[in-house]
Amino acid sequence: EIENLNGKDSFAFTGERSLVWHGLGQNVSDAVTAHEMLKAANLNWEVRLAPIYNREHGSGQELVDDLQFVERWMLTEQEPLTAWSDVPPARMEYRDTLGVVGNTFQAVQNRELADVLSKVSSTPTSDLKWSTAGSLRGGRDVFFVAELPDDGFSIDGDSEDKIDSYLVAHDNKIGQHSLRIFQTSVRPVCMNTLVASFGKATQSLTIRHSGDIHQKIKMVQGALSKESARWDRYRTWMNSLSQVDINLESLADIMNDMWQLDELDNADSKLSARQVTNMRKTREDFVFNYAGERGQTLYHAFQAGTEYLQHGSLQNPKNIRSLDTNFASVLTGDTNKKMWQFADVIDRHAVKSGLASFHELAKV
């Protein structure tokens, strides 16, 4: 869904190109500024609201007062890219119309979206570094991603498994959803990964496109400081999972809690032959292809389960309905829901082992 505008991919990223699966976009320096990221990602345009008229046959036009167009206007002079507040209207020209919104809709510019993250660099406990930025669905969705390097962590006893932290700002230009700002461990590089990142990452902050939206954006900065505390609780929970050793019997209990695989051994089960076959395939895939390669702690079981939910049914797309976690489901959020359902299963087993529940940590 990455947009190609004027022959250029509307996506930019830092780091190695191999880390971006689709290979599109512009590779930029780790020291890139907000305005440089804006330009590299082909986002040096703005939206304007324009009135809508109903064409009357033979009697001119009649204003439709409850609707308005969202138009895209391009910056016509690329060099130099001065501060946006200094760009005169004469340097902008009409490009296209992105959609129709209500008469109370307030637009957010790409420069403002980048500023949301730029101005909170001192709010978390770490310095902000730009990671990715892009335009999706023909300019209707725009996102900026910054990395919070000090908030990354490795799991105890598994130093190769590093979990990074990103701060994401995501706006829909035609009001299909509110502006979202959230912290996540998923690095968005396309529509799939963007959707996966905000599923239930941490509590997202949302801003409706109405009222004094500029004042609302200013208020976001203080609220974002709470995200770092939530991330600390996530870090504590993940590391505590790595302290609980499990065996194959414990893994079977976890699988039964999630998928009710004990029904396979139930003489009164009403499962069809196909359901039994698919459930056995699920058990084999999970134990041998995922859990077997991970490790023998609750943390590894958590990683194996979420990895299976994300990718496992690619090998077996005709799974029974309750297990239909084909990768396409990421677009509708089904996979995210199931991954968080699995996280709750892991959390219950953590409590049985004497650990604090993630939900209890969240109350602290």
Salt bridges, closest charged atoms under 4 A:
GLU3 OE2 - ARG72 NH2 2.73
GLU46 OE2 - ARG48 NE 3.00
GLU46 OE1 - ARG111 NH1 3.59
GLU77 OE1 - ARG91 NE 3.77
GLU79 OE2 - LYS39 NZ 2.08
ASP96 OD2 - ARG72 NH2 2.99
ASP96 OD2 - ARG95 NE 3.74
GLU112 OE2 - HIS214 ND1 2.85
ASP141 OD2 - ARG137 NE 2.78
ASP141 OD1 - HIS170 NE2 2.88
ASP141 OD1 - HIS177 NE2 3.32
ASP158 OD2 - HIS300 NE2 3.27
ASP161 OD2 - ARG294 NH1 3.98
ASP164 OD1 - LYS162 NZ 2.54
ASP171 OD2 - LYS173 NZ 3.22
ASP171 OD1 - HIS209 NE2 2.65
GLU227 OE2 - ARG230 NH1 2.23
ASP232 OD1 - ARG235 NH2 2.60
ASP257 OD2 - HIS349 NE2 2.70
ASP285 OD2 - LYS281 NZ 2.82
GLU307 OE1 - ARG294 NH2 2.90
ASP344 OD1 - HIS359 NE2 3.15
GLU360 OE2 - LYS363 NZ 3.42
